[in-house]
């Protein structure tokens, strides 16, 4: 009976899984493209570092904190007009990925900043003493030294986005969360709820294992 129900659910489960992957994937790509430079900029403009700039540091810090202080479900609704303007719809995984991306950028930027702070400042001071330019210091010292931390941070961001994508299901964002709410909550279908929870657990475990593996592979220290 249970096996039959699972087999009947498979087409919708597969679609929901792909929608979740699409949302999380797009959110991660945007976080990497925008969040990584913002995180590095937050770090290098700190007091005592080679691009120290109190105005840039403070302004960026305030913007990052403002976005991070908004609960995701409220951010999701707040960004609906912007989402409509950007992708011409407010439902579906593409629309949900807009809010996920906005939430992921400051989240990942703070993780990048924290990872960069683990770098021994003596190494950076030695590079400055040799006359290295800011770009060379970022490219040849900051990025390689903090790369394992950046990858671990991306893993944490991915797992957070999986959780956020489930919330997106409450406003028709699609994905596994949407499936769980439509069947598990509104129709009291415990089988669907149980199955979606298992899928989410397995997905998170895989992301964590894969992220840890990559981080260890690139760690040369």
NORRAPE-V91366 format. One record per residue. RES is the residue in one letter. PHI is phi in radians with two decimals (* if undefined). Layout:
{{RES PHI} {RES PHI}}
//
This chain:
{{X *} {X -1.13} {X -1.11} {X -1.11} {X -1.09} {X -1.11} {X -1.11} {X -1.18} {X -1.44} {X -0.89} {X -1.00} {X -1.21} {X -1.15} {X -1.09} {X -1.11} {X -1.11} {X -1.11} {X -1.12} {X -1.13} {X -1.11} {X -1.08} {X -1.12} {X -1.09} {X -1.16} {X -1.08} {X -1.12} {X -1.06} {X -1.17} {X -1.09} {X -1.14} {X -1.08} {X -1.22} {X -1.27} {X -1.84} {X -1.18} {X -1.09} {X -1.09} {X -1.12} {X -1.08} {X -1.15} {X -1.13} {X -1.06} {X -1.30} {X -1.27} {X -1.64} {X -1.15} {X -1.06} {X 1.60} {X -1.73} {X -1.19} {X -2.10} {X -0.87} {X -2.71} {X -1.12} {X -1.13} {X -1.10} {X -1.04} {X -1.18} {X -1.10} {X -1.09} {X -1.07} {X -1.14} {X -1.07} {X -1.07} {X -1.17} {X -1.06} {X -1.17} {X -1.20} {X -1.39} {X -1.56} {X -1.00} {X -1.05} {X -1.12} {X -1.30} {X -1.04} {X -1.02} {X -1.28} {X -1.05} {X -1.54} {X -0.99} {X -1.07} {X -1.12} {X -1.09} {X -1.06} {X -1.15} {X -1.37} {X -2.09} {X 1.13} {X -2.79} {X -2.04} {X -2.17} {X 1.67} {X -1.14} {X -1.16} {X -1.14} {X -1.13} {X -1.17} {X -1.12} {X -1.12} {X -1.08} {X -1.15} {X -1.09} {X -1.26} {X -1.29} {X -1.02} {X -1.19} {X -1.04} {X -1.24} {X -1.04} {X -1.16} {X -1.16} {X -1.08} {X -1.04} {X -1.12} {X -1.13} {X -1.19} {X -1.15} {X -1.31} {X -1.24} {X -1.11} {X -1.13} {X -1.08} {X -1.15} {X -1.20} {X -1.12} {X -1.15} {X -1.17} {X -1.11} {X -1.11} {X -1.46} {X 1.56} {X -1.17} {X -1.32} {X -0.95} {X -1.09} {X -1.15} {X -1.12} {X -1.15} {X -1.25} {X -1.77} {X -2.14} {X -1.07} {X -1.12} {X -1.11} {X -1.18} {X -1.71} {X -1.00} {X -1.02} {X -1.17} {X -1.09} {X -1.23} {X -1.07} {X -1.14} {X -1.17} {X -1.12} {X -1.09} {X -1.10} {X -1.07} {X -1.15} {X -1.12} {X -1.18} {X -1.06} {X -1.12} {X -1.10} {X -1.10} {X -1.14} {X -1.16} {X -1.06} {X -1.10} {X -1.21} {X -2.05} {X 1.34} {X -1.37} {X 1.41} {X 1.56} {X -1.15} {X -1.09} {X -1.09} {X -1.09} {X -1.10} {X -1.25} {X -1.12} {X -1.64} {X -1.25} {X -1.67} {X -1.27} {X -1.88} {X 0.95} {X -1.63} {X -1.14} {X -1.09} {X -1.14} {X -1.05} {X -1.09} {X -1.12} {X -1.14} {X -1.12} {X -1.07} {X -1.08} {X -1.13} {X -1.10} {X -1.10} {X -1.08} {X -1.13} {X -1.06} {X -1.13} {X -1.05} {X -1.11} {X -1.11} {X -1.13} {X -1.10} {X -1.11} {X -1.11} {X -1.15} {X -1.07} {X -1.20} {X -1.14} {X -1.65} {X -1.42} {X -1.70} {X -1.42}}
//
